[in-house]
Amino acid sequence: MNNNLGYFEPTNGSPACFLLLNTLIACLSCPARSCNRRFTRLTNGFSKKLSHLKAAVDLYMTWYNFCRIHQTLRVTPAMEAGVTDHIWTILELLDQPK
């Protein structure tokens, strides 16, 4: 798993849980926490109901993957993965059927 370059290669299946470091998880969740105030209880926008939190997270993750241009990719993650061929507008995002 650890190669000679000093980083871990991605694996499929069940990864070793001891390799999940708090710093890695914090780095991955930082954009979600900074863009979505529902994850902090410091404001009035925190979710009191689990269903509201799930809806907010779904909306944020869809916007993050389909509407937001990422600096390193210069496209959206959905375009990079081949899921879509254009950057979605907010109207397209909200007009999608369930």
TAVEN-V659195 format. One record per backbone hydrogen bond with DSSP energy under -1.0 kcal/mol. CO is the residue of the C=O (numbers start at 1). NH is the residue of the N-H. If there is no record, write none. Layout:
CO;NH / CO;NH
This chain:
1;9 / 3;6 / 7;3 / 16;19 / 17;20 / 21;25 / 22;26 / 23;27 / 24;28 / 25;29 / 29;33 / 30;34 / 31;35 / 32;36 / 36;39 / 37;40 / 49;53 / 50;54 / 51;55 / 52;56 / 53;57 / 54;58 / 55;59 / 56;60 / 57;61 / 58;62 / 59;63 / 60;64 / 61;65 / 62;66 / 63;67 / 63;68 / 65;78 / 66;88 / 70;74 / 75;70 / 76;80 / 77;81 / 78;83 / 89;93 / 90;94 / 91;95
